[in-house]
Amino acid sequence: MAGTEDKPLVWLHREIKTPPLSKEARVEAGVLLRRLQGGEVLALPCSRPMPSIGTRCHELRIVDREHAWRIIYRVDTDAIVVVDLFSKKTPGTPTAAIDRCKTRLRRYDELAR
């Protein structure tokens, strides 16, 4: 959108680096995050909602050579909050990852008050 500022990224865990992601996967993740910063709403197959984590929470789906990566993020009014990055190895999202994301978001929201 012309004339609007992009939302900043707020990292609650670690940045996306090569390794462990391949250079191609890291670039794809960067392009998708940039689109989110610009206000674009992404849908499948790039992104899907994660209501089990919370309101406005989603996962970016990055296919790499040897891994399926997931980047959990939340769209806030003032930022894109990047909550977690993990390699997906099972059909469902691991309970530990969901719990970890909820804890990080709860702490972030408490500090933001």
C-alpha positions in Angstrom: 0.0 0.0 0.0 1.4 3.3 -1.0 2.0 5.8 1.8 1.8 3.3 4.6 4.7 2.1 6.8 5.5 -1.5 7.0 5.0 -3.3 10.3 8.3 -4.2 12.0 9.2 -7.8 12.9 9.4 -8.6 16.6 11.5 -11.7 17.2 10.6 -13.7 20.4 13.0 -16.5 19.7 15.7 -16.7 17.1 16.2 -15.3 13.7 16.1 -17.4 10.5 19.6 -18.4 9.5 21.5 -20.7 7.1 22.1 -23.3 8.5 19.9 -24.9 9.6 17.7 -23.7 6.8 19.0 -23.9 3.3 19.7 -20.5 1.6 16.6 -21.0 -0.6 14.4 -21.7 2.4 15.7 -18.7 4.2 15.1 -16.5 1.2 11.6 -17.8 0.9 10.9 -17.2 4.5 12.2 -13.6 4.1 10.0 -12.9 1.1 6.9 -14.2 3.0 7.7 -12.2 6.1 8.2 -9.1 4.0 4.8 -9.6 2.4 3.3 -9.8 5.9 5.0 -6.7 6.9 3.5 -4.9 3.9 0.0 -5.9 5.1 -0.7 -8.8 2.8 -2.8 -11.6 4.2 -1.3 -15.0 3.3 -3.3 -18.2 2.9 -2.6 -21.8 2.1 -0.3 -23.2 0.9 2.0 -20.5 2.3 0.3 -19.9 5.6 -2.5 -21.3 7.7 -4.3 -20.1 10.9 -3.2 -21.5 14.2 -6.2 -20.9 16.6 -4.8 -23.6 18.9 -2.0 -21.0 19.8 -4.2 -17.9 19.8 -6.1 -15.2 18.0 -4.3 -13.8 14.9 -1.7 -16.6 15.1 -0.6 -18.4 11.9 2.2 -20.6 10.7 4.3 -20.0 7.6 5.0 -23.3 5.8 8.4 -23.5 4.2 9.5 -26.6 2.3 13.2 -27.2 2.3 15.3 -29.9 0.8 15.3 -32.2 3.9 12.8 -30.5 6.2 9.4 -28.9 6.4 9.9 -25.7 8.4 7.3 -23.8 10.3 7.4 -20.2 11.5 4.8 -19.3 14.0 3.7 -15.7 13.9 1.0 -13.3 15.1 -0.3 -10.3 13.3 -0.6 -7.4 15.7 -1.8 -3.9 14.9 1.7 -2.6 15.3 4.0 -5.5 14.4 4.4 -9.0 13.0 5.4 -11.0 16.1 7.6 -14.0 15.1 7.1 -16.5 17.9 8.9 -19.7 16.9 10.8 -21.6 14.2 10.9 -25.4 14.1 11.4 -28.3 11.8 8.1 -30.1 11.3 8.5 -33.9 11.6 5.0 -35.1 12.4 1.6 -34.6 10.7 0.3 -32.5 13.7 2.0 -29.5 15.4 3.8 -30.9 18.5 2.1 -30.0 21.8 5.5 -28.7 23.1 5.7 -26.2 20.3 2.1 -25.0 20.9 2.8 -24.6 24.6 6.1 -22.8 23.9 4.4 -20.3 21.6 1.6 -19.6 24.1 4.1 -19.0 26.9 6.2 -16.6 24.7 3.1 -14.7 23.6 1.8 -14.4 27.2 5.2 -13.0 28.3 5.3 -10.6 25.4 1.8 -9.3 26.1 2.6 -8.9 29.8 5.7 -6.8 29.0 3.8 -4.8 26.4 1.2 -3.6 29.0 
